[in-house]
Amino acid sequence: MVNKIINPFDSHVHWAATGMASIVLDLSSLSSVHDLKKLRISASHFRGNWLYGEGWNHNYWPNKPLPSALDLDQYHNSVPILFLGHDGHSAWLNTKAIQLLQLKSDMKGVHSLQNGDPSGIVTGPIVSKILDQLPSPSHDSLKDYLLNGVKTFNQAGFTHIRDLSCSEEQWSCALELEREGKLSLAVSQFIECGQLDQLDQVLNIATKGSHHHSNNLHFAGIKIYFDGALGSNGALLSMPYSNGKSSGTQHISTKELMQYIRRIEQFPHLSLAIHALGDQAVHQVVSTIHQLQMDGKKIPPIHIEHLQLIRLETAKLMQGLPITCHMQPIHYSSDLPWMKDTLPPELMQIIFSWAEIEKSGVPLYFGSDAPIEKSSLPASYQAYQLSIQNQIPAAKRDFFYYHSHPDLNWVPNCYTILDQKAESEELYVKEVWFDGKAVI
């Protein structure tokens, strides 16, 4: 089995974070808090005086207990610690970090102990606000991260990516890499907007970027969050999680969503990407867009990110709306082991419904969410095949169609050759060509 994929496309990534992954303290091997003593710390694991790591996932731990600041204090209490969860929407802090950040239990997203003190776990929008308080990497370090990301995505089989975590500094670094001839990627960039009162500032950056003419770089728009992630019970559901504690978190109101849409519509070169993962989040987003259309309002191009759960009524409501959907098959294989214990049975029936989305007639593309998951064209294919084996209805087109960038004229002569290992049915990346030149 040999496949040639034209313009191989990872439609949802975090470029700089992917490039950082090889030097960040990797917490994915933790199977309990007792494994903390096995961690080997180096200077590269610090951001300023903060010890920083990524990737812990309590959903894989026995009995799935949430850890606490006290657990980290026993491991290391002389420096502030921030360990970002696997889903990117939760963080684990030690007491020194809690004190420096002046966190209180009555703050939204701050979990508390029975005695009322902050537990050391934070989830939702407050995570991004805390990350913003950590020292930023230098300009040269950020360039190195982006260059590492280029190599990672090329090795994964991709020549085109959509980056959902751009910044003004990152845009500057990316332009430098292109001028230096080091950018063997075509990159569509979105900049995050954490809250509505920051929108004008973010639009100013995005507008400058969208007016820049570049061969490999395209400043596409703004990204916002409507809900959180399943792993930290933050995705907004239509019924409570299996633990009965909540139905998830809604980050913005539908009124605020309308304001984002109406404001961005005034900028014809920009689009809006909306993180909506739970079925209730997706339904509220789609219903809001549908209502604006019914009211005769102009709507900018809308991208909905993740859609891990979607109801049939919501998929049908998408028909005729200016929406593009981006899903990640690899989340299916990684989340499935714990998802059955997290979601009620009724919602397990509507996970990863790419076939229903496609029936609505809106464009659909596949990505990885790297570095949350590994960026890999073969791994994405394997996860998609697993979903079919488990009775998830397949989309109607060939799998690789959804991993191909739709604009064949944006950096032409880009393709990847996938081959099959002789000793197994496993696919691997054999060749990657970018702009007519072999990069793998």
Secondary structure by P-SEA (a helix, b strand, c coil): cbbbbcccccccccaaaaaaccccccccccccccccccccccccccccccccccbbbcccccccccccaaaaaaacccbbbbbbcccccbbbbcaaaaaaacccccccccccccccccccccccaaaaaaaaacccccaaaaaaaaaaaaaaaaaacccbbbbccccaaaaaaaaaaaaacccccbbbbbbbbccccaaaaaaaaaaaaaacccccccccbbbbbcbbbccccccccccccccccccccccccaaaaaaaaaaacccccbbbbbbcccaaaaaaaaaaaaaaaaacccccbbbbcccccccaaaaaaaccccbbbbbbaaaaaaacccccccccaaaaacccaaaaaaaaccbbbbbcccccccccaaaaaaaaaaaaaaccccccccccccccccccccccccbbbbbbbcccccccccbbbccccccc
